[in-house]
Amino acid sequence: MPALLTEMKALLDDLRAIVGADHVLVDDGDALLAHERDWRRRYRGRSLCVVRPGSTGEVAAIVRRCAGEEGVSIVPQGGNTGLVGGGVPDDSRRQVLLSTRRLRAVRRVDTDNQTITVEAGLVLQELQAAAAEAGLLFPLSLAAEGTCTIGGNLATNAGGTQVLRFGNARELCLGLEVVTARGDVWSSLHGLRKDNTGYDLRDLFVGSEGTLGIITAATLRLYPQPRAGVTAWATCRTLADAVALMRRLRAAFDAELVGYEAMNALSLALVERHFPVLRAPLPLALADGTPPWSVLVDLASPHDEHVLRERAETTLAAATEAGETVDIVVARNELQARTLWQLREAIPLAQGVEGLNIKHDIGVPLSSLAGFVDAADAALQAVVPGARHITFGHLGDGNLHYNLQAPEGDAADDFLAAHERAANACVYDVVERFGGTFSAEHGIGRLKRGELAARKPEPALAMMRAIKAALDPKGLLNPGVLLPD
């Protein structure tokens, strides 16, 4: 490492001149571990340094300097909460990791236009709070919202629990400020709902995982705060029943149905094992011993809460009469509603405590979801017999986290190493059969590049490579991520 630092001394000195010596971190030990290891602890890289710019101008200067004679590649990173290894460096010790965490300003809240303009390093929870302070709602919500940043959310086109009503991060974004691979600054922070002046460049950068440019700020849609909300928990005998219940709720509530999550019994049992204070409100076995599917329903309305609650209870009672639900619980207050959501949000955390697991972030048309789960469950019996199927996710938009935990008593690390490749092939083959996707909201990162190469049609790959070559001809932005070699 000392020889490398000597070789790169001029670059490091220039980076210190740009952002200040305190914001260029260089260390041989584990001081940079929080930046260089991904959240799932699957990838550990080694960067030349971590640089923390405090303005868009500093980001542009860093990019121009790195693109100079040395041609040093840059890995942009927000909150480092991604699940596919897209925000960590390789192990060459020649990449500059650019952290956006100092870019935290709320630049403008426009209540008439119902927009907010913020910098990329602002934590999602802080963005939600800034919108709420203005009496408005920013609806993007996911389990990592206390740590993830809006720049990372946009770079990965994050989904979350309210996509059913409000769409992914892309649908919430009206404009971007981006530093290009040449170090130029492109800005479209105008907050317009309509702008047909050529290609939609914004949509190129949203979801590009830092491979085309570095997002430094965004203008985002806001919505009125709902006056009323109702959260309910239901158990269904089958996943098909849960889909039928959703069909009923959509007909009754339309846009007032903002969240619809499904969880199998094993996923909730894992939460109860590792977080005993969190208990499912209804039994995790039916009278005949069958493990049910649990559904979390979120309704929000601009109208009176008493009326919304009455309508919800009437509709859910009708669903029970029709056999779509076995039992229901309606939260009586905000604390009860929050507790129900904590159960759902604790599933990934419980899986992490249980040990490494095989994760699948699949999406299929809602009409095919129950058939997909049945087919994938059956197919996996021959591939990974005894694996525990931890299935949960955003049923409302057809996105399930179809995960596999090691059999009871087996070492999680050994299970992952022995079975991940075969399990992935099995699940993704079934996904293709049902017209779905192997990456619904987590992105490609380092983890799924091989799958993208094998399963994305060649014309699509060719267009993606052409875009990359046009916008980053030297290949300096997040190499090794998303695009196959």
N, C-alpha and C positions, 0 to 999 in steps of 0.2 A: 504493500500500500504506500509506503513513503516514496518509492520511485514514481508511482503513478501520480501522487500529489505534486511531486516536483515537476513532472511532465505537464501537468495541468495547472501549474501555479499561476500562470498569467490569466487563465480563464477564471480561476477562483478569485484572484485579486480584482478582476474587472467586475465579477458578480458582487463582491463586497462593496465596490464603489457604487454600484447601482442601488442596492437595497440596504446597505449598512452591514458591518461585520457581524452584528448580533443576529442577523437573519440569513446567514449562510452557515449551515450546520455541517460540520465534517467530523467524523468520529470513527475510530477503528473498532469500538466495542459495540454495545447494544443500546447506546443512547438514542439511536435513530430507529429502533425496532418498531415503534408505533407507526412510523411512516413506511418502513420497508417490508413489513409483514402484513398480509391481508387479514381481514376480520375472521375468516374461517380457519386461519393458520395453515393453509395449504401451500402458500407461496411465500418464500422469504428471499428477497432480492438484496442487492448491495449497490447503493448509488454512489456516485462521486461526491455528491453533496445534496442537501435539502436546502432549497432557496425559497424564501417567503416574501414575495413582493407585497407592497402595501398600496399599490395603485395600478391602474391599467397601463399607464405609461411605463412603469417599472416592468410589468410583464412583457410589454413590447420590446423594451431594451434588452431584457434577458434573452428573448427569442432571437433577436438580431445578433446578439453576441454569440450565442450557441450555434447559430447557423453560419458562423464565420469560417475561418480556415480549418478549425478542428472538426467542424461538422458534428457537434455533440448532440445526441438525441435528448428529448425532454419528455418526462412522464408527468402529465398534469394529475393532481390529486386534490380531492375535496375532503370529505370526512372519513374516507377510507373505510366505508361500510359496505362496499360492493361484495357480491358473492361469487364472482367469476374471475377474480384476479386481474381486473382491468386497470387498477390504479397503483400497482406496485412495480418497481423496476426489475430488470433482469439481474443476474449476478455478476455482470461484467465490471462493475464499479466505474463505468464510464458514462453513465446516464445522470443527467441532472433531474432530480425530482422537484417539481414546482408545486408547492402547496399554496392553495388559494385562501387559506384560513384567515389571513389578515384583510382580505377584501370583504368587509362585513357591513358596509354602509347601506342604510335604507335611503336611497337618493330622493325618492318622491312618492307620495301617495296622492293619487288623483281620484277623489271621491266621486266627482261627476262622471268621469270616464270609467270609473270602477277598475282602476289599474294601480299597480304598485311596481316601482322600479327599484331593484335591489342589486347588490353586488354578489358575485358567485360564491363567496365564502360564508354567506349568512346561513346559519343553521336553520333547517326547515321549521323547527318549533318557534324560533325567534321570528321568522317570517309570518307564521300563523298569528303570533301575538301582535305584531305590528299591524296586520290587517284588522284584527279584532279591536285594537285600540281606536281604529278609524271607524268602527261600527260595521265592518265588512268581513267577509269570509274568504280565506284562501283554502280551497278544499283538499289539496293534495295531503294525504295522510298515510303513513306507513310506520312499521314498528320501530325503525331506526330514526324517527323524526327528531329525537333529542340530540343526535350526533351528525346525521347526514347533512350535506349542504345543498343549496339549490342549484349550484353549478353542476355538482355530481348528479343530482336528480335529472337535470336537463340532458347532460351528456349521456345518460343511460336511458332516457325516456322512461323514468320511473312510473310505476303503476300505483299500487296500494289499494286501500279499502273502499275508495269512492269513485273508481273508474266507471262503474255502472251508471252514475249520474253525471260526472264531470269530465270523464276521459282521462287519458294518460297525461304526463307532464307536457307533451307536445301540444295537446289541445288547450292547455292553460297558458301557453307562451305566445305573446303577441309580438315580441321583438327581442333581439339579442345585441350585445356588444361582444365582439370576438377579436382576439389577436390571431392573425393568420400565421402560417408557417414562415412567411417572409418577415414577420414582425410588424406588419401593417395593422391598423385598428379599423375594423368595419363595425358600424353601428346602425341599428334599426330600432332604436328605443323610442319609437313614436307612439306606440299604443293604439295603432289603427286596427279596426276590425276588417277593413277592406283596403287592399292595396294590390292591384293587379299590374304591377310595373315590372313584369319579367319573371324569371325563375324565383321560386320561393327559397332563397338562400338560408333562411332561418331553419327550415326543415332539414337541410343538409347537415347542420351542426347538431341539432337535437337528435340524440341517439347515436352519434358518431364516436362516442367513447374516447374523446380527446385525440382522435387520429387525423382530424382535418383542421382543427383550430382550437384555441383555448378560450372557453367562455369566461368572460370577466364580469358581465352584468346581464340582467334580463328585465324586460317589462312583462308583467304577468296579469292575467285576468283575476278580478275579484268578483264576489257575488254578495248579495244581501245576506245578512245573518238570518237564519230561520227563527221564527218566533216560537215554534213548537217542535219538539222532538220526541220520538217514542222508540225505545229499544226493546226487542223481544227475543226470546230464546225458544226454539222449538226442537223437538226430536221427531225424526222421520224414520220409518222402517227401512227405507231404501233411498239411494241417491236419486233414483227416478222420481220418488215421491217429493224429494226436496226440489227437484226441477219443476214438478207440477205445482208445488206451493209458490214458487217464484212466479210462475205464469199467472197464478191467481192474484198475487200481490201487485204485479205490474199492471194488470187490468184494473185493479181497484185504486192504485195510487200513482201510477205513471211516474212523473219526475219526482214525486215525493219519496219514492224508494231510492235511497242513496247508497245503501250498503247491504250486501247479502253474502255472507260467508258460510262455508260448510266445513265441518270437521268430523273425521271418523272417530270412533270411540277410543282407539289406540292412541291417537294424538292427544286427546284430553287426559287419558290415564297417565301419560308421560308427564303432563303438567302437574297433575295431582301428586305424582311420585316425588318430583323435584321441588315443587313449590306448594307445600301442604296447605298454606293459607288460602290457596285458590282451589275452590271445589266447584265442580259442575253443578248447576242448579237442578238438574234432572238426572235420573239414574243413567249410567253408561251401559246398562243391559235392560232389555225389555222383559216383560213377564215370562216369555218363553226362552229367555237367555240370549236372544239375538242382540248383537251390538248395534245400536242405532246410529244414524247420522244426526249430528246436531247442527242446527242452523241459527245464525245470528242475523237478526233483521234490524236495519236502521232506517227509520222514517224521519223526514224533516219537512216542515211546512211553514209557509208564511201566515197560516191561519191559526185559529184558537187551538191550544193544546188539548183542552177537554174534548173538543170535537174530533181531533186527530186520534186521540187515545180510544175514544168510543168506536170510531171506524175501524181502528186496528184490531181491537178485541172482537168486534163483530166478524171481521174478515177471517181472523185466525180461528174463531170458533166454527165458522163454516168450513174451513179447511179440515178441522178435526172431524167434523161430521162426515166429510167426504173421504176420510181415510188418508189424507195427505200428511197429516201430523198425528202423532200419538199423544203428545202432551205439549203444553206451552206455558211459558212464564213471561209476563210483561213487567219490565222494570218500573218501579213506582217512583223513582227519583233519579237524579243525576249520579249519585254515588253507586246505586245498583247498576245503572247502565254502564258506568265506567268499569265496574268489577267484571261485568260480562265481557267487555272488550279486553280487559286484562287477560282473561282466560285465553282468548283467541291469540293475542299478541305474544303470550308466553310460550306458545308451541315451539317456535324456532329456538328460543332460549333453552327450553327443556331438552330439545334434541342436542344442542351443543353440550349441555352438561352430561347427557347420556353417552356422548362420544361421536366421533366422526361418522358421517352417514352419506349415503348416495342420494344427492339432491336432483330432482327433476322439476323444472319450471315450465310445465307444458300448457298449451292452450289448444282447445278444440271447440268447434261450434257447440253451443249450449245444448242443442238438440241431440248431440252425439256423446255428451259427457258421461252419462251413466254407462253407455255401451263401451266407451273407451276404458273406464275403470274395470269393468267386468273382464274385458278382453286382456288388458294388461295384467291384472291380478292372475288370471289363468296362465298366461304365457310365462310369467315370472316363476311359477311353481317349478318349472323344469330347469330354470336358470339359477335361481337363488332360493332353493327350498328353505323354509324356516325363517326367512327374513321378515321383520315386522314392517308392515306397510303403514307409514305415517302419512296420511292423505288429508290435506286441508287446503283452504285457499278461497279465492275470490269467485265463487260460483256464479255470481251475477254477470261476470264478463267472460266466463268459460276458461278461467285460468286456475289450475290446481298445482299445488306443490306436492308432487307425487313422490314422496321420499321413502327410502328404505333404510331401516336401522338393523344392525346386526342382530341375529337371534340372541335371546336371553343367554347370558353367560359367555358369549363369544367376544373376543377382543375386537373392538371397533376398528382399530388401525388395520388389523389383519383382514377383516371383512372388506374394508374399502379397497385395499390393495388387490385382493383376490377376485373381487366380483364387480368392480365398478365398470370396467369396459364392457363385459358381457351384459350387465344389467342395462347400461345405457343403450346399447344396440337393440336390445329386446324392446325397451320402452319406446324408443324413437321410431322403431319400425311400426309399432302399433299406432303411434301418433300419426305417422304418415298415412296409414291405412284409413284413419278417421279424418283426414284432411286438416291436420293441426300443425302446430309449430313446437319445436323443441326448446324455444326460448321466448316466453311470453312477456316477461318484464325484467329479467335480470341482466339481459345482454349476452354478449359473446365472450369478451375479455380474453384471457389466455386459455381458460378452461375449455371453451367450446369451438375453438378455431377449426379443429379437425372435423367436427360435425358440420360446421358451415361449409367447409370445402366439399364434404361428401354429399350433402343433402340440399344445398342451394343450387338452383339451376344455373348452368354455365353462363347464359346470357346475363343473369343478374350479377354473378361474380365479375364478369367482364366489365359491366358498367360501374360497379363499385371500385374496381381497380383503376378504371379510367378517371373517376372522380378523385381518388387518392393521388394519382400521378399528377393531376392538374393542380390540385390545391397544396400538395406537399411533395414536390418532385424529388427532394432529397431524402424523403422518408424519415424525417427527424422527429415527428410527433407520435409518441406512444407506439414505437415499432414493436412487433410481436403481439399486438392486441387486435382483436376483431378479424382483420383480413387474413386469410390463409396466405402462406408464402407462395 
